Amino acid sequence: MKEFLLTDSDFKKIASLVYNACGIVLGDHKREMVYSRLARRIRTLNLANFKQYLDYLETHKEQEFSDFINAITTNLTSFFREPHHFEYLKSEVVPKLLLANRTSKRVRVWSAGCSTGEEPYTLAMTLEGLFPSGWDVKILATDLDSNVLSKAQYGSYTAANVNGLESHHLKRWFLKSKNGESYKVKPELQKKVHFKRLNLLQQWPMSGSFDVIFCRNVVIYFDKETKDQLFKRYCDILAPRGHLFLGHSESMGKEHSEFKNLGKTMYQKVADE
């Protein structure tokens, strides 16, 4: 017998709220995950079951809705995850940008769905020293979950979190705690990344275009209609011949002729004729 009752009706309502808020599809196979994550909120609020929680959510939306969404959204990431993407960025994309942007000397990179910060910090480490001094290179990192965003901004990681990093990266960019159990991102690396809370399905406040967008292991939770809308919006905000990187289990349909498939979930915006 479970601690809290979660009826089919409760689950459908939760799935509907999540889909309407951020486009994430919660199928029946996600029921256990939903239970375990929201059970924490029910305990915290001293409620009796999921129906009571949903009633509470309805009457305290301003206070609770952010915690509700934070509890549901999945955050799984690591430094240099899918390393071929960063290798391609360094060896193929950057040389093109040095040529294409030589007049403006401006480069913009967006980590969309940055979770606890491993991806944008990896981007900053990868791009370090590749552009001459005087170039304006900025990395924007956004996420829907305010809790993971706070952790990303603080930039403290366990020894297990940094396990895959090469020793020269650890020495160059991290401060090791006295007990050796945690590593703090150095301010020099932190200042290279600008963190901001953003719901990808709502209005974007950014005005200029981006040369590179990393949106990995984010659209896997969206249905096809939501994905297609997002890909079109990415195309609109990408600079001519800009690059989009998706997660290893994600793909873009052939109907998206505005992008050229480069293989290994890497895409390039097709230049206007």
Summary of the structure (lengths in Angstrom):
residues: 273
radius of gyration: 20.3
end to end distance: 63.3
largest distance: 66.5
contacts: 776
relative contact order: 0.12
helix: 44%
strand: 21%
